Amino acid sequence: MADPISLVQTLRRPRLLLQAARHGLSGYNRDRTLKRLVRGPALPGPKGAVSTLLTVEATLEDARKMGDASYNVSRHVEVLIALLAETTLLAKPKLRT
C-alpha cells in the first residue's frame, strides 16, 4: 500500500467538500467521531484509522459520482474531516501506530 499521507494529499474532491472538511477540523473529537465512523471494538491508531477512512471515503465518493440516492453529503464531509485530522496525527512521528 502506498504511503497513507501521500494518498490523502492526492485526493481530488470538489472544492466545496474539502472547504467544509477543513472548516470542521477545529471541532474534530477523535474519541466521539472516529468511534462512530470506524465502528470497531477499539479506536485504531492514526495509521489504521487513515486506512479505514480511505476505504469508507472511496465508497462515499463512488456513490456521489454515480448520483446514488443513498449518498449522504454530511457523512462524506465528516469522513473527510476525520481523514484530514488523522493524517495530521499520522504526520507526527511519536504517534505513528
C-alpha positions, 0 to 999 in steps of 0.5 A: 500500500502506498504511503497513507499521507501521500494518498490523502494529499492526492485526493481530488474532491470538489472544492466545496467538500474539502472547504467544509472538511477543513472548516470542521477540523477545529471541532474534530473529537477523535474519541466521539467521531472516529468511534462512530465512523470506524465502528470497531471494538477499539479506536485504531491508531492514526495509521489504521484509522487513515486506512479505514477512512480511505476505504469508507471515503472511496465508497462515499465518493463512488456513490456521489459520482454515480448520483446514488440516492443513498449518498449522504453529503454530511457523512462524506464531509465528516469522513473527510474531516476525520481523514484530514485530522488523522493524517495530521496525527499520522504526520507526527512521528511519536504517534505513528501506530 
